[in-house]
């Protein structure tokens, strides 16, 4: 009995549940960072509205993109569905694009750029975007680790015996427009 217990403890029987928990935790952190961004946006929009009434369209785009991004939910069970993950990511990309347009608009308003409340919010938003990137990187690593468990021998055999069938977890893919370098134009001729 003792020998059987030692063999089971060292055979990797607990690796799949542990890696699945790590995968779920990494996904939760991605969602946490997206929620942080969604929570910051109303404050950013209200600050900008006070200074840039004439830029209503950009602000409306940000509000609508935020609403869409927060309406699409992905659970841990959906992590093996690439279509759901792609739909979620498309909504997040739309929000990122709207925020980029907002930041370009802000550059036109020197009094807004110098407002300390706006500067603090802008810094928080930039930090949040960085946190999202780190959380996504960690999730991609958790997906790699989880999927690997079902691909290499002998882990594959142990996982099949004790955990049954397997669906690989989906990972993020960069949006097609991310493949091109952004064009920087300060409105100067020549």
Backbone torsions as a table, in degrees:
resi	resn	phi	psi	omega
1	UNK	NA	-42.6	-179.4
2	UNK	-65.4	-43.0	179.2
3	UNK	-62.3	-41.6	177.9
4	UNK	-63.4	-40.9	179.6
5	UNK	-64.3	-42.0	179.5
6	UNK	-65.7	-43.1	-180.0
7	UNK	-63.6	-42.7	178.9
8	UNK	-66.3	-37.2	-178.9
9	UNK	-67.7	-29.5	-176.9
10	UNK	-100.5	1.4	-175.2
11	UNK	-88.6	-5.1	178.8
12	UNK	92.5	15.5	-177.9
13	UNK	-61.3	-29.2	-178.8
14	UNK	-92.9	-2.4	-177.5
15	UNK	-63.0	-44.2	-176.8
16	UNK	-63.2	-50.5	178.4
17	UNK	-60.8	-37.8	178.8
18	UNK	-64.5	-44.9	-180.0
19	UNK	-67.8	-34.9	176.1
20	UNK	-65.5	-41.2	177.0
21	UNK	-63.7	-40.8	176.8
22	UNK	-63.6	-40.3	178.1
23	UNK	-62.0	-47.3	179.5
24	UNK	-63.4	-39.8	178.8
25	UNK	-66.0	-40.6	178.3
26	UNK	-64.1	-39.8	177.9
27	UNK	-65.9	-39.3	177.9
28	UNK	-60.5	-37.2	178.7
29	UNK	-68.2	-37.4	175.2
30	UNK	-60.0	-48.3	179.6
31	UNK	-63.6	-37.1	177.5
32	UNK	-59.7	-44.0	-179.1
33	UNK	-70.7	-37.0	174.8
34	UNK	-63.6	-38.7	178.3
35	UNK	-66.1	-38.7	177.8
36	UNK	-59.2	-43.9	178.1
37	UNK	-63.6	-45.2	-179.7
38	UNK	-61.7	-34.0	178.3
39	UNK	-72.3	-31.4	-179.9
40	UNK	-75.6	-30.8	-172.7
41	UNK	-58.5	-45.9	179.4
42	UNK	-56.8	-38.0	178.0
43	UNK	-66.9	-41.6	177.9
44	UNK	-62.9	-45.3	-179.3
45	UNK	-62.6	-44.4	179.5
46	UNK	-62.5	-38.0	178.5
47	UNK	-65.9	-45.6	-179.3
48	UNK	-66.6	-40.0	-179.8
49	UNK	-55.9	-37.5	179.9
50	UNK	-62.0	-25.5	-176.4
51	UNK	-107.8	-24.8	-169.6
52	UNK	-129.3	60.5	-179.2
53	UNK	-57.6	-34.9	-175.5
54	UNK	-73.8	-7.6	-179.1
55	UNK	-102.3	39.4	-177.9
56	UNK	-55.8	-39.7	-175.8
57	UNK	-61.4	-43.2	179.3
58	UNK	-64.4	-43.5	179.6
59	UNK	-64.5	-39.8	177.6
60	UNK	-63.1	-41.5	177.4
61	UNK	-59.6	-42.1	179.6
62	UNK	-64.3	-45.3	-179.3
63	UNK	-62.7	-44.0	-179.9
64	UNK	-66.9	-40.8	179.5
65	UNK	-65.7	-38.4	177.0
66	UNK	-63.3	-44.6	179.6
67	UNK	-59.9	-43.0	-179.8
68	UNK	-66.9	-43.5	-178.2
69	UNK	-64.0	-36.2	-179.2
70	UNK	-83.2	-11.8	179.8
71	UNK	-85.0	-18.2	-180.0
72	UNK	-94.6	117.0	-179.0
73	UNK	-113.4	142.6	176.7
74	UNK	-123.6	129.3	176.5
75	UNK	-98.7	171.2	178.0
76	UNK	-60.6	-30.2	178.9
77	UNK	-68.5	-23.7	-178.3
78	UNK	-84.3	-2.6	-174.4
79	UNK	-68.2	-12.9	176.8
80	UNK	-97.6	3.5	180.0
81	UNK	-105.5	99.2	-177.9
82	UNK	-60.2	-30.2	-179.5
83	UNK	-67.3	-43.8	178.7
84	UNK	-65.5	-41.0	178.7
85	UNK	-64.7	-38.6	178.3
86	UNK	-66.1	-39.4	178.0
87	UNK	-64.0	-43.4	178.0
88	UNK	-61.7	-46.9	-178.2
89	UNK	-65.8	-36.2	178.2
90	UNK	-62.2	-41.5	178.1
91	UNK	-65.3	-39.2	178.6
92	UNK	-67.6	-36.6	177.5
93	UNK	-65.3	-38.8	178.0
94	UNK	-62.3	-41.3	178.1
95	UNK	-65.2	-42.3	178.1
96	UNK	-60.4	-40.8	178.3
97	UNK	-64.1	-42.4	178.8
98	UNK	-64.0	-39.7	178.2
99	UNK	-65.9	-37.4	177.2
100	UNK	-62.3	-43.6	178.4
101	UNK	-63.5	-36.9	178.4
102	UNK	-63.2	-43.6	-178.9
103	UNK	-66.0	-35.7	176.0
104	UNK	-65.1	-41.6	178.9
105	UNK	-60.7	-40.7	-178.5
106	UNK	-61.1	-32.6	-179.7
107	UNK	-59.9	-21.0	-179.6
108	UNK	-79.3	-9.9	-173.3
109	UNK	-119.4	93.0	-177.5
110	UNK	-58.9	-36.0	-178.2
111	UNK	-69.0	-27.8	176.7
112	UNK	-74.8	-41.5	-179.6
113	UNK	-61.7	-32.8	-177.2
114	UNK	-88.1	-6.4	179.3
115	UNK	-70.7	123.0	-174.3
116	UNK	-64.7	-31.5	176.7
117	UNK	-64.8	-42.3	178.7
118	UNK	-65.8	-42.5	179.9
119	UNK	-60.2	-39.6	178.2
120	UNK	-65.3	-44.0	178.9
121	UNK	-65.4	-40.8	178.8
122	UNK	-61.4	-41.5	178.1
123	UNK	-64.1	-41.9	177.6
124	UNK	-62.7	-41.3	-179.6
125	UNK	-65.9	-42.4	177.3
126	UNK	-62.4	-43.7	177.4
127	UNK	-62.4	-38.0	178.9
128	UNK	-65.6	-42.6	177.9
129	UNK	-60.6	-38.7	176.8
130	UNK	-66.2	-40.3	178.1
131	UNK	-64.1	-38.1	177.3
132	UNK	-61.6	-44.5	179.8
133	UNK	-60.8	-43.0	179.3
134	UNK	-66.6	-43.5	179.8
135	UNK	-62.8	-40.7	177.8
136	UNK	-65.4	-39.9	177.4
137	UNK	-61.8	-43.7	179.1
138	UNK	-65.4	-37.3	177.3
139	UNK	-65.0	-44.1	179.3
140	UNK	-59.5	-40.2	177.4
141	UNK	-66.0	-40.3	178.1
142	UNK	-64.8	-38.9	176.6
143	UNK	-62.5	-45.7	179.4
144	UNK	-58.9	-45.8	-178.8
145	UNK	-65.5	-43.5	179.3
146	UNK	-64.5	-49.8	-179.2
147	UNK	-63.6	-34.8	179.2
148	UNK	-61.0	-35.8	-177.9
149	UNK	-56.1	-29.5	-177.4
150	UNK	-97.9	5.4	-175.3
151	UNK	-113.9	-30.5	-174.8
152	UNK	-99.2	146.4	-180.0
153	UNK	-93.8	137.8	9.7
154	UNK	-91.7	-2.8	-179.1
155	UNK	-54.8	-38.8	-179.1
156	UNK	-59.2	-43.4	-178.9
157	UNK	-67.5	-44.8	-179.7
158	UNK	-62.9	-44.6	179.4
159	UNK	-61.9	-41.3	-179.8
160	UNK	-66.0	-39.5	-179.0
161	UNK	-67.5	-46.5	-172.4
162	UNK	-96.2	-17.5	-175.4
163	UNK	-123.3	-1.1	175.3
164	UNK	71.1	-146.2	-175.8
165	UNK	-69.1	165.0	-173.6
166	UNK	-140.8	135.0	170.0
167	UNK	-117.3	127.0	-179.3
168	UNK	-64.9	144.7	176.5
169	UNK	-75.1	143.6	179.7
170	UNK	-83.6	149.9	178.7
171	UNK	-120.4	173.6	178.7
172	UNK	-77.9	146.9	170.9
173	UNK	-124.9	139.9	-179.9
174	UNK	-65.1	143.8	176.0
175	UNK	-65.2	146.8	-178.2
176	UNK	-54.3	-37.6	-178.7
177	UNK	-69.1	-16.4	177.8
178	UNK	-73.9	-10.9	-179.5
179	UNK	-77.3	-16.0	-179.9
180	UNK	-105.1	142.2	177.1
181	UNK	-67.9	138.7	178.2
182	UNK	-68.1	147.5	178.8
183	UNK	-92.6	127.5	178.5
184	UNK	-101.6	123.8	-177.1
185	UNK	-138.1	114.1	-180.0
186	UNK	-93.0	14.3	176.3
187	UNK	75.7	19.7	179.7
188	UNK	-99.1	140.3	175.8
189	UNK	-79.9	137.6	177.4
190	UNK	69.8	NA	NA
